[in-house]
Amino acid sequence: MRIAVSRETEAGEPRVAATPETVRKLKALGAEVAVARGAGAGSGIPDVDFEAAGATVGDGAESDADIVLRVRRPSGSEVGSYKKGAIVVAIMDPYGNDAPLRALADAGVTAFAMELMPRITRAQSMDVLSSQANLAGYRAVIDASAEYGRALPMMMTAAGTIPAAKIFIMGVGVAGLQAIATARRLGAVVTATDVRPAVKEQVQSLGAKFIAVEDDEFKQAETAGGYAKEMSKEYRAKQAALVAEHIKKQDIVITTALIPGRLAPKLVSAEMVASMRPGSVLVDLAVERGGNVEGAKAGEVAEINGVKIVGHTNVPGRLAASASALYAKNLLTFLESLVDKKEKKLAINWDDEIVKGTALTRDGAVVHPSFASTAKASP
């Protein structure tokens, strides 16, 4: 069983799919591990550390690997160099990318998309969305504080009192919860909103105040998988009016709302931005999916009438060492579920809920039910 860890080729991607710790554990499963030269540089892991863990370091190991570990989906030219039947594990970004999915199928590889991991108890340690969103929520508060020209906690000094910053978190998934916890630790007064009623208690348990229009639609606003449903126009209008009044009084707003397979919902209008005081900051964690904030620009810190809109992309990658450590452990746990530990060889159970939920391509076809009908075979 040969495992290759790729060097990421996408611009601005410093993460890596393995660490020396996970290399040692992969070898304990009976694998030979090869790491691309310089793969860990962006995460502060030199090649010698991988070698000390038992990996070989070089280039081109993917061409004869049984398993290829990556952070991002390989390009068409990269996957073309993999052997047929190889397993490729990565964050595949499948929504709206039918041609790249078809390229994976045409290359004859078995592709697993880690972001499609089922939300079940057994898969929690494999959940890359949670591990990376947790760091993104933390970093969003740090980035906001760096752009905000004032202190976050209340400070009582002989020269006078500095009031605590008011921070509003919009979207209380994993990223939002960590943003609340971080902002509270830094001494801010925190409020939060979400369309899912179940998170109200979580918000309050972290010491923040929950803000929402709590009508009958709100009480049924969560899917069986734990994601937010798309709300009616009527509800969105009522919620927008409530939020608009609240945002006027905030110093920092952090938005995290995403709906799988769709553009990010617009939560903060240009009028809301204009209502904020100069020096206020918005951080849009959904900017790569179109953004929650009107005026947000991917990869930039925009400024409108003195209000900053932070649109950093790949926010987990801004904490590359931590993000790589968690992501690599997610992959390790996933691979452990595919390996017969006694025989020390691959033994994939295709009926396993985790396997069925993450398998994108197999035997030349796009097999995931959410994408098979759109990523049709090449003519």
ABEGO torsion letter per residue (X at the ends): XBBBBBBBABBGBABBABBAAAAAAAAAAGBBBBBBBGAAAAAGBBAAAAAAAGBBBBBGAAAABABBBBABBBBAAAAAABBBGBBBBBBAGABGBAAAAAAAAAAGBBBBBAAABBBBAAAAAABAAAAAAAAAAAAAAAAAAAABABBABBBBBAAEBBBBBBBBBBEBBAAAAAAAAAAAAAGBBBBBBBABAAAAAAAAAAGBBBBBBBBAAAAAABBAAGBBBBBBAAAAAAAAAAAAAAAAABABBBBABBBBGBBBBBABBAAAAAABBBGBBBBBAAAAAGEABBGBBBGBBBBBGGBBBBABBGAAAABAAAAAAAAAAAAAAAAAAABBAAAGBBBBBAABAAAAAABABBGGBBABAAAAAABBBBX
